[in-house]
Amino acid sequence: MQMQDFTYDPFSTEAMTNPLPLYRQLRDRFPVYPLPQYDGYAVSRFQDVWDTFLDRDHFSEAEGQVFMKDAVSRSWGGPPPTNSVDPVGPFLFIEAPHHMNLRRALHGPLLQAPILRMEPFIRELTRRKLDELCERGRFDVNSEFASQVSSAAICHICGVPASEVPGIVQLVNKAMAREPGQPGITENGFAAMAELRALMIDFVRLRREGKLSEPCQLVDGLFASDAMGHALSDEEIADQVMSLVVGGTESLPKVISGGLLELWNRPDQRAAVAADPAARAASAVEEMIRYCAPAQWFGRTLKCDLPVAGQPMRAGQRVFVLVASANRDEREFEDPDDFRWDRKMKRVVAFGIGPHFCIGIHLARLEARIMVEELLKRVPNYELDLNDAEKSISEFQIGWTKLPLVVT
């Protein structure tokens, strides 16, 4: 195939602002697109993304799941080095078998049954927040509503005091923000991450010293865990908690904002869901996740020579797994660019699949369902002010970071 008339670079301004037309070209013409400047390839079709995620034997996460442009601009020339577990870093960036050992130590409170028992807590939290916001007549869907609920829920699971939630939301948003046209974390973003990590270390220290009396299964379990063959330090535990808090704060609000916008753009669909939110919000949320999930891609690095999606690749080469493209693949979804609140789907890939799938999947679905239910009960005919809305520009996450809602 001739590529002279087409260029894709995951770190380009075009890919960070309007990637969907690029993804269609990739799926149709270049399903395994060479990226020699990063010694790798991009895979864009649903089945290839699915298969890559499921391969737990041949890929490394030593370079992280979100590649930094400077880091992947050099080649390994062979298998990548294994990442160190001394000290233990965030579980997101640790390979098997250490990843699964640490994940098992974390996931008890995040399993489906204990998460479902949180429904009364999350529903009351959502209702209180809507009481406050609707009285004002106008509020930001992301920062003032969805971010506050989602961050409060994961902080509750991690035992982080509720009083810290507003500050955590601000720090996470600063960490995720990008300079226009510039991929990668900004100087302010690194400072925000450092401040957040210091907060988490202090929180873990206070728990270990018994100065936070409320029990927390997750952190107390990590104190007792020998998942890594030794007792975890405060810093090692704080890194796990921070990973959960950031993940639980950053993505879902963009899904909620984008999903409410799609319903607003389709009054008939909004009316259908609002007619029976308790029965229909869950289905609408699944479509919001497919259609509006903000993560564009995740990275994998090959441990050995291996064909990927039919393309021979070498040890040390990177694979950019284009999740957002897979979510719009005509081979998997009928009319994928149409938003349908009642779409029937056999598979979803927005949460990942395989050993590194999203550990907070059950919490995200529960929060999203409750937020959509309660908002549509309260304000079924809401209006949105797009003149004052803002969308993130990022190599990693694209979505509405500001979306003013007007109570009608």
N, C-alpha and C positions, 0 to 999 in steps of 0.2 A: 504494500500500500504506500502511496505517496504521501509524505508528511509535509511537503514544502508549503502547503496552504493552511497548515494547522500547527499550533504550538500550545502545549499545556505545561505549566509549571505550578505546582501546588503553592509556591510562595509568591506568585505574581499578584499584582494588584487586581487583575481581572478575576483570578481564582478566589481571591479573598473577598470580593464584592459581589460577583454575579457568576457563580460557577456552574449553574444548571445547564446553560447552553453548551459549555465545555464538556460536561459529563455526557450529554446526549451524543456528541461527536465521538467521545472516547468509546462509549458502549457500542455505537454503530460501526465505527471505522477502525478504532485502535484499542481493543479490549485489554491488551497488555502493552502499555505505552512506555517506551524507553525514556529514562531520565538519566542520561549519562553524567550530567553535572552532579548528581547525587549517588552515582553508581547504583542505580536501581531501576525499578519499574513501578507503574501504577496499574492496579487492576480495578476495573470499574463495573463489571457485570455481577449481578446478585449471586449466581452460583459460585463464581470464582472467589468472591468476597467470603461467602459462607465456608467454602472449602479451606481457604487460607486461615480463617479464624479457628476452624476445628483442628488444624494440624498442630498438635502439641509437642511433636517430636523434633521438628526440623527448623523451628524458628526461635530466635532469641529476643528478649525484651531488654537486653543489656543497654541499648541506646535509648531506652524509654519507648513508650507507646506513642508519644508525640515528638517527632523529630524536631530538633533545632537546626535551622538552616546551616549555621556555621559548622555544626558537628558533622552533618551528613555531606558537607562539601569536600570531605576527604574520604579516601578509599581505604579499606582494611587490607585488601590484597590477600584475603584468606578468612578463616572463621573469626568472628568478633571475639574479643575477650569476654569471659564470664564476669558478670557484675559481682562485686564484693558483698558479702553478708556480715562483714565485721568492720564497722557496725552495721546493723540491719537497717536498710533503707525502707522507704514506703513499699508496701506489698505490691503495689501496681507495677513496680519496676524490678521485681525479683523473679527469677526463673524457677522452673520445677527442679527439684521437689520442694524447695524452700517456699515457693509461692503458695502452693497448696497447703503446706503445713501451717503457715501464718494465716492464710485465709480461713482455715478451719477454726483457728483460735478466735477469729473475729466474727464469723458469720452467724453464730447462735442467735443473737437478738435480731438479726436481719433475715432470718428464714420466714417463710410465708405465714406460718401459724402465729408466731409472736407479733409479726407486723399487723396481721388482721386484728389482733386484740388491741391495737393502738387506734382503731377507728374512732371510738368515742373521744379520745384525746385530740386527734387531728381535726375532727369535725367541730368540736368546741373551740379549738384554736382558730379555725377558719371563720366560724361564725362571729367570734369576738372581733377579729380583724375586720370583717365586713361591716359589723356594727359601727366601728370607728370610722372606716373609710367612706361608707355610703352616706353617713351624716354630713360629710364634707361636700358631697356632690360631685367630686372629681378626684381621681387618684391614678397613680401609675401602676399598671398591672404587674410589671416586673418588680421594681425595687420596693414598692410599698405593700404589695399584696403577695404575689407568688414567692418571691425571694424570702420574705419574712416567715411565711408558713413552712416552706421547705427547709430553710435553715433551722427553724425552731424544732422541727421534727427530728432531724438528724442530731442536733445538739442534745435533745432530750434522750435519745438512744445512747449517746456517748457520755451523758452525764455532765455536759457543759452547761453552766448556769444560764437560764433564759435571759438574764440581764445582759449577757454578752452578745446576743444574737444581732442587734442592729449594727454593732461595731464589726462583727464578723462579716455581715453582708457587704459592708463598705469595703473591707479589706479584700474580700474575694473579687468584688467588681473591679477594684484597682488592679489586682493581679492579672485579671483576664483582659483588661483593656490594652489595645494596641495603638501605636502611633500610626497616623494615616500612611498607608503604603509601605509600612515597615512590619515584616513578620517578626514574631518572637516577643518575649516578655520585655517590657520597658524597664528603665531604671526605677521608676516609681513602682512598677509591678514587683520587681525583686525586693524592694524595700517593704512593700505590703506583705509579701510572702514571709519575709524575715520577722516582721512584727507578729504575724499570725502564728508562726512557729513558736516564737517566744511565749505567746499567750498560751498555746497548747502545752508547752513544757511546764509552765507555771501551774497550769490546771492539773496536770498529772502529778506534779510534786505535791500539791495540796491534797490530792486524793490519797497518795501514798502515806502522807503524814497524818491522815485521818481528820483533816480540817474541813472536808466536805462530807457531811454526814449522810446525804441521800445515797442509797446503794446504786451501783451501776454495773450490771452484769458484764458489759463489754470490757471496760477498763479493768475492773477487778479481776476478770478472767485473764487478761493479759499480764497482770502482776504475777499470777500463779502459773502462767503458761511456760512449758519447756519446748514449745514448737520448734525453736531454733537450736535446741540442745543446751541452752543456758538461759538464765533469767534475763529478761529484757530490761534495759535501762529506761529512765524517764524519757530521755531523748528518743529512743527507739519506739517507745509506746506513743509518744507525742506525734511522731511522723505517721503512724498508722491512723491515729485519731484525726490528724490534719487532713489526710487523704480522704477520709470519709466525709469530713465536714465540708471540704472544698467541693467534692463530687456531689454532695447532697445539696449544695447551695447554688452551684453555677448553671447547671444544664436545664433542669425542669422549668424554671421561670421562663426561659426562652420558648419552650414547648407550649406552655400555657398562653403566653403572649401571642405567639404565632397562631395557635389554634383558635383563640378567641377572635383574632383578626379574620381568619378564614371563615368562621361562622358568621361574622358581621358582614363579610362580603357576599354571603349567601343567605339572605333572610329566610328563605324557605327551610334550609337545613337548620338554622338556628331555632326557628319556631318548632321544628320537629323534635329537636333534642330538649328544648325548654318545655314542651308539652308533657314530658315525663322524664325529668332529669335522673331520677333514681334508677330507672330502667335503661336509659339510653346514654348516659354520660360515659360509662365504661367503654362502649363501642366507639364513641366520638373520640375519646382519649387515645385509643389505639391508632386511629387515623391521624390524630395530631402528632403522635410520636413518629409515625412513618413520614408524614409530610413536613413536619417542622423540627425534627430532631436537629440540634445545632452542630453536632460534631461532623466535620467534613471527612476526616480520614484518621486512621490509626496506623502506626508503623510496626513492621516486623523486620528482623534481620536474619538472613539465612545462616544456619550453622554449617551447612554442607552444600555441595553441588546438588541441584534438584530442579526438575521442571516445575514451574508454577503456572497454572492455567495454560499449559502446553508450551510455555516458553522456557528453554533451558536457561538456568541461572546459576551463578557461582556462589560459593561460600563467602559471606561478608557482604553480599549485595542486599539492598533494602527493597522492601515491598511496601508501597503506599496503598493501603487497603481503603478504597473510596466508599465508605459507608453511605454517604449522602447520595452518591450515584446509584448504589445498589437499591436504595429506597425508591428510586424512580425508574427501575428497570422494567421495560415492557415485557420482558420474558418471564417476569414473576408476577407483575400486577397489571390488571386490565386498566387501560387509560390512566397510567400512574400520575399524570400531571393534573388529574381531576381530584379535588378533595371530596370525599364521600363519607359522611359521618357513620354510615352503617356498612362500610366496606367489610367483606369477609376476606380474611388473610390466613393462609396456611402457615406462613413463617414470617418472623420479623428479625431484622438484623441490627436495628438501631441501638440495642443494648449490647451488641456483640454476641458472640456465641463461643463455646469452648471454654478452656481453663481461665481465661481472663474476662469472661462476661461480667457485666455490671453487677457488683455485689449488692447494690441498692435497688434492684429491679422491682421487688415487691413493694418497697416503700414508695418508689416513684409512682407506680401505678395507683396505689391507694391514695396518695396525696393528690395526684392529678384528678382522679375521679371525684374526690370530695370537693376540691376547689371548683371544678366545673359545675358539679351539682349545686353547690351552695350559691355560687354566683348567679347561675341561671334562675334559681328560685327567687333570688332577691332582685335581680335586675335583668329580666328576660329580654328587654329591648334596649340594652345598653348602646351607647354611641361611642365611637373612638375618634380621637383628634389626631389624625395623621400629620397635620401641619407641625405638631410638636413632638413627633415620634422620632426615635433614633434606632439605627440598626448597627450591630457590631461589624467591624471589618477585621477579619482575622484569618490566619492560615488554619486555625483549629476549629473555632466555633463561630458560626454566623447566626444571628437571630436578633430579635427585638429586645434591646436593652432598656428602652423607654417607650411606653405605649400608654398615653393618657386615656383613661376611660371616663366617660361622662355618665353619671347616673340619671336615668330618665324616669 
